[in-house]
Amino acid sequence: MKLGARILKTGIAITLALYASMLLKLPSPVFAGISAVFAIQPSLYRSYLTVLEQLQANVIGAVFSIAFVLLFGNNPFIIGLTAVLVIMLAKQLRMENTIAVALVTVIAIMEYHGPNFLNFSLLRFVTIMVGVLAAFLVNLVFMPPKYETKLYYKITNNTEEILKWIRMNIRQASDFVTLKTDIDRMKEKMIKMNHFYLLYKEERRYTKKARYAQSRKLVLFRQMLTTTTRALDTLKHLHRLENEVLHMPSQVRDLIQTELDCLVNYHEQVMLKFIGKTKTHQPLDMLEAVCTRRNELLHSFMACQHPENEDEYKTWLHLFPLISSIIEYGEQVEHLDRLIGSFYTYHNPESELNIEEQREDE
C-alpha cells in the first residue's frame, strides 16, 4: 500500500489542529481535528476556497445553532430540525461541499447544556476554525502538489502504452481479449488525466509573466490530452475492425501500417520535443512523411469502393471510421507540434517548464 502525499498531509493537519487547540486551551480539541479532515484539499487554490467557504458555513451553522437553542432549547428534535434547515440553506447557496463542517458546528454547539452558552458557542466556533486553518497551513507549507510534473508523466505513460498497442495491432501481434481489457483501463486513465488537468488549471500564478506562460502551457497540455485521446480512438477502431482490415487489399493494409508507424513515431518525437530531448527539425521531417503517406492512404482507400458489390461496399463503409480516425489523429499531432514550436519561440522552456524527474512512487 502506497503512502500518498494527501494521506500524510491529513495526518499532519490533524496533529497540528489538535496541538494548536491544546495550546490555546480550547475545549474539545477533537472538533478541530475533525474539521481539519474536511478541509484538506488537493490544490492550494482549492484549499484557499475551502477556507472561505467553510468560514461561511460555520457562521451559518453557529448562527442557526445559537438562535434555535435560545428560542427552543437543545433537545434532539430541535438539533435535527436545525441540521435540516442548515442543509437546505447550504444547498440554496450552492455550498454543498461545506455541509459536513456546518453540521459539525451545529452539533458541537447545540450539545452544550451548561451556563455561559454564548461564550461556549464562540469557543466551539473558534475550535472548528482552528482545524480549517491548520489544514490550509499544511496545504500551503507541506509537499505542495506539482501537478505540472504529474500531468506530464501521466500523459506520457498513457501515450506510450497506447502507441505500443497500435504498433502491435497493425502487425496482428495483439491478443483481442487482452487489448479490450487494456483499452477499458486506458479510458479510465484518460478520465484521471483530465481531472489532473483541471487541478493544474486551478493553480495560480502571481506575476504577469508567469500567468502568460501558464496560459500557454495550459493550451499545450490540453492539446496533449486531445492528441492522446485521438490515439486511443484510433486504437479502439483498429481493435474493433481488426477482421475487416484483414480483408482489405494488401496495398491498403500496408498503407495503414506505414501511416500509423509514421504517426506513432511522429507523436513520440513531438512529446520529446516538448521537454527538449529531440532535435527541433526531426518532427518536421516526419511531418512531411506523414502527410505524403496520408494522401496515398486516402486515395488508395477511396479507390477500393465498389458500390456494385454489396458485401465489399459494406466492408468499405465499416472501415471509414478507422480511416477518418487516422486522419484526425494525424492532424492533432501536427497541431501539437505547431503549438510546441510556438511555445519554444516565445518562452524559455528550461526556466518555465516545471517538470521534474519522475519519482518511483508516482
SVG drawing of the C-alpha trace seen along z (x, -y; Angstrom):
<svg xmlns="http://www.w3.org/2000/svg" viewBox="-39 -41 58 54">
<polyline fill="none" stroke="black" stroke-width="0.4" points="0.0,0.0 1.4,-3.4 1.6,-6.3 0.4,-9.2 1.0,-12.9 -2.6,-13.6 -2.8,-10.8 0.4,-12.2 -0.9,-15.8 -4.2,-14.7 -2.3,-13.2 -0.1,-16.3 -3.2,-18.6 -5.0,-16.6 -1.9,-16.7 -1.4,-20.4 -5.0,-21.2 -5.1,-19.2 -1.8,-20.7 -3.0,-24.3 -6.3,-23.7 -4.5,-22.5 -2.0,-25.4 -4.9,-27.8 -6.7,-25.8 -9.8,-25.4 -12.4,-22.9 -12.8,-19.6 -9.9,-19.9 -11.3,-16.8 -13.6,-19.1 -10.5,-20.9 -9.2,-17.6 -12.5,-16.7 -12.7,-20.0 -9.1,-19.6 -10.0,-16.3 -12.7,-18.0 -10.5,-21.0 -7.6,-19.1 -7.7,-19.7 -5.6,-18.5 -4.5,-22.0 -3.6,-25.3 -6.3,-27.2 -9.0,-24.8 -7.6,-25.0 -8.0,-28.8 -11.5,-28.5 -12.3,-25.9 -11.2,-28.3 -13.6,-31.0 -16.5,-28.5 -16.1,-26.8 -15.9,-30.1 -19.3,-31.0 -20.7,-27.5 -19.5,-27.7 -21.0,-31.1 -24.3,-29.8 -24.2,-26.7 -23.3,-28.8 -26.0,-31.4 -28.7,-28.8 -27.5,-26.8 -27.4,-29.8 -30.8,-31.1 -32.6,-27.7 -31.1,-26.9 -32.1,-30.3 -35.6,-30.1 -36.5,-26.4 -33.8,-24.6 -31.5,-21.9 -33.4,-18.6 -32.6,-16.0 -35.6,-17.0 -34.5,-20.7 -31.0,-19.7 -32.2,-17.5 -34.5,-20.3 -31.6,-22.8 -29.5,-20.4 -32.2,-20.1 -32.5,-23.9 -28.7,-24.4 -28.5,-21.7 -31.4,-23.4 -29.7,-26.8 -26.3,-25.5 -27.9,-23.8 -29.7,-27.0 -26.4,-28.9 -24.7,-26.2 -22.3,-25.3 -22.9,-21.6 -19.2,-20.9 -19.3,-22.6 -22.4,-20.9 -20.4,-18.4 -18.4,-21.0 -21.6,-23.2 -23.3,-20.1 -20.3,-19.5 -20.6,-23.1 -24.3,-22.7 -23.8,-19.5 -20.8,-20.9 -22.6,-24.0 -26.1,-22.5 -25.0,-19.6 -24.0,-22.0 -26.3,-22.1 -24.4,-24.3 -24.3,-28.1 -22.5,-30.7 -23.9,-29.3 -22.8,-32.2 -19.2,-32.0 -19.1,-28.3 -20.6,-28.7 -17.8,-31.2 -15.1,-28.8 -16.6,-25.9 -16.7,-28.0 -13.1,-29.1 -12.0,-25.5 -13.5,-24.3 -11.9,-27.2 -8.5,-26.3 -8.8,-22.9 -9.7,-24.6 -6.8,-27.0 -4.4,-24.1 -5.4,-22.2 -4.8,-25.3 -1.4,-25.8 -0.4,-22.2 -1.5,-22.5 0.5,-25.7 3.7,-24.5 4.0,-20.7 4.5,-19.0 2.7,-21.4 1.4,-19.4 3.4,-19.5 0.6,-19.0 2.6,-20.0 5.1,-17.2 2.3,-14.7 0.2,-15.6 3.1,-15.4 4.1,-11.9 0.6,-10.6 0.0,-11.8 3.4,-10.4 2.9,-7.0 -0.6,-6.5 0.5,-7.7 3.4,-5.3 1.1,-2.4 -1.4,-3.4 1.3,-3.7 2.7,-0.3 -0.6,1.3 -1.1,-0.4 2.2,1.0 1.3,4.5 -2.2,4.3 -1.2,3.2 1.2,6.2 -1.5,8.6 0.5,9.3 -2.1,8.2 -4.4,10.5 -8.0,9.4 -9.3,10.0 -6.2,8.6 -6.3,5.5 -10.0,5.0 -9.3,5.1 -6.4,2.6 -8.5,0.2 -11.1,0.0 -8.2,-0.6 -6.7,-3.3 -10.1,-5.0 -10.2,-5.3 -6.7,-6.7 -7.8,-9.3 -10.6,-10.4 -8.0,-10.7 -5.7,-12.7 -8.5,-15.2 -9.0,-15.5 -5.3,-16.3 -5.6,-18.9 -8.4,-20.6 -6.3,-20.7 -3.3,-22.1 -5.6,-24.7 -6.6,-25.8 -3.0,-26.6 -2.5,-30.4 0.5,-32.5 1.2,-35.8 3.2,-37.6 2.1,-38.7 5.0,-36.7 4.2,-33.5 0.4,-33.8 1.2,-34.2 3.5,-31.2 0.9,-29.2 -1.9,-30.0 0.3,-28.8 1.2,-25.6 -2.5,-25.0 -3.1,-25.1 -0.2,-22.7 -1.4,-20.2 -5.0,-20.4 -3.7,-19.6 -1.6,-16.7 -4.7,-15.3 -6.7,-15.7 -3.9,-14.0 -3.7,-11.1 -7.5,-10.7 -7.4,-10.6 -4.6,-8.0 -6.8,-5.9 -9.8,-6.3 -7.6,-5.0 -6.6,-2.0 -10.3,-1.3 -11.2,-1.4 -8.2,0.9 -9.3,3.3 -13.0,3.3 -12.3,3.5 -9.5,6.0 -11.2,8.6 -12.3,6.0 -8.8,4.7 -7.5,8.2 -9.9,8.5 -8.8,5.2 -6.5,5.3 -2.8,5.7 -1.9,2.3 -4.4,0.6 -3.3,2.7 0.3,1.8 -0.5,-1.9 -2.4,-1.8 0.5,-0.1 3.0,-2.6 1.0,-5.6 0.4,-4.5 4.1,-3.7 4.9,-7.2 2.3,-8.7 3.3,-7.0 6.9,-7.8 6.0,-11.4 3.9,-11.6 6.8,-10.2 9.2,-12.7 6.8,-15.6 6.4,-14.6 10.2,-14.5 10.4,-17.9 8.3,-19.3 11.0,-18.7 13.9,-19.4 15.1,-15.9 15.0,-15.8 16.4,-17.9 13.9,-20.6 13.9,-19.7 13.2,-15.9 9.4,-16.2 9.2,-18.5 10.9,-15.8 8.4,-13.2 5.5,-15.5 6.4,-15.6 6.4,-11.7 3.1,-11.5 1.3,-13.9 2.6,-12.1 1.5,-8.7 -1.8,-10.1 -2.6,-11.2 -1.6,-7.9 -3.7,-6.0 -6.7,-8.2 -6.5,-7.8 -5.9,-4.1 -8.8,-3.6 -11.2,-5.7 -10.3,-3.6 -11.4,-0.4 -15.1,-1.3 -17.2,0.9 -20.9,0.0 -21.9,2.7 -20.6,5.4 -22.8,5.1 -20.6,7.1 -17.3,5.3 -19.1,2.0 -20.3,2.7 -16.8,3.6 -15.5,0.4 -18.1,-1.6 -17.3,0.1 -13.6,-0.9 -14.5,-4.6 -14.4,-5.5 -10.9,-4.0 -9.5,-6.0 -11.2,-9.1 -9.7,-8.4 -6.2,-8.0 -6.6,-11.3 -7.9,-13.1 -5.1,-11.7 -2.5,-12.9 -4.0,-16.4 -4.0,-16.6 -0.3,-15.5 0.6,-18.2 -1.3,-20.8 0.5,-19.7 3.8,-20.1 3.0,-23.6 1.9,-24.6 5.2,-23.3 7.2,-25.1 5.3,-28.3 6.0,-27.8 9.7,-27.4 9.6,-30.6 8.2,-32.9 9.3,-31.1 12.4,-29.6 11.4,-26.0 14.4,-25.5 13.3,-28.2 9.5,-28.0 8.8,-24.3 8.4,-22.9 8.7,-19.2 10.9,-17.3 12.2,-13.8 9.6,-11.2 9.8,-9.6 9.3,-5.9 6.2,-6.3 4.3,-8.5"/>
</svg>
